[in-house]
Amino acid sequence: MPEPLRSFDELALGQEFDFGSFRMELAEILDFARRYDPQPFHTDEAAAKAGIFGGIIASGLHTQAAAFGHIIRTGWVERVSLGGTEQVVRWPAPVRPGDEIALSARVEELIPSRSKPDRGVARIRYTGRRVADGVTVLDILGTHFLKR
């Protein structure tokens, strides 16, 4: 796990971070989907099995939320985060119950604020890969405001 950031200025273009992994369990997939994304391929095992995915898959929104929850719990940005403004998200492959997802990040852009010198804007690409086969299941380009 990466050390907690103390300042925007600790980041460098191309810098990479490894956040370990988390597992997507069936009960959590069903609970999230029933509450927030109640499509049959997320909530109904029989319908999902007969559908295009051949079984239950996690909502992309759930995968995204679980990934960010995992990263936040590492404490990586706890001291410096001022929130964010944008996430460009792709889900290139489905996540199934029991999948373990490894998370990493790469700094894509750093913009020190001219109007507010106590902060900067970081664009960071987060990638989630299924541990079993290395397939990318989550790709997020996030824009963050960070303290300097």
Summary of the structure (lengths in Angstrom):
residues: 148
radius of gyration: 16.9
end to end distance: 21.6
largest distance: 55.7
contacts: 454
relative contact order: 0.24
helix: 26%
strand: 37%
